[in-house]
């Protein structure tokens, strides 16, 4: 994703993703997913 923000005569361009990090925990013998953790980027909270 990309955005540009203009305030006070200054323009700032940022390129970022919505997901900062993801972790999947699976059973090794059958591949079944046990857990999924997703860390959203700071931008989502703003």
C-alpha positions as CSV (number, residue, x, y, z in Angstrom):
1,X,0.0,0.0,0.0
2,X,1.2,3.5,-0.6
3,X,0.0,6.9,0.6
4,X,1.1,10.5,0.6
5,X,0.3,12.9,3.4
6,X,0.6,16.7,3.1
7,X,0.7,18.9,6.2
8,X,2.3,22.3,6.8
9,X,3.8,22.5,3.3
10,X,5.6,19.1,3.7
11,X,4.7,16.0,1.8
12,X,5.6,12.5,3.2
13,X,5.3,9.4,1.1
14,X,5.2,6.0,2.9
15,X,4.9,2.5,1.5
16,X,3.7,-0.2,3.9
17,X,1.7,-3.3,4.4
18,X,-1.4,-3.9,6.5
19,X,0.2,-6.9,8.2
20,X,3.4,-6.4,10.0
21,X,4.0,-10.1,10.9
22,X,2.2,-13.5,10.9
23,X,2.9,-16.8,12.6
24,X,1.2,-20.1,11.9
25,X,1.6,-23.1,14.2
26,X,0.8,-26.5,12.7
27,X,0.8,-30.1,13.8
28,X,3.9,-31.8,12.2
29,X,2.3,-35.2,11.5
30,X,-0.9,-34.0,9.7
31,X,-0.3,-30.3,8.9
32,X,-3.5,-29.2,10.8
33,X,-3.3,-25.6,11.8
34,X,-3.4,-25.0,15.6
35,X,-2.9,-21.3,15.9
36,X,-2.6,-18.2,13.8
37,X,-1.2,-14.9,15.1
38,X,-1.3,-11.7,13.1
39,X,0.4,-8.4,14.1
40,X,-1.2,-5.5,12.3
41,X,0.9,-2.5,11.3
42,X,0.8,0.7,13.3
43,X,-0.9,2.5,10.4
44,X,-4.1,0.3,10.9
45,X,-4.4,1.7,14.5
46,X,-4.0,5.3,13.3
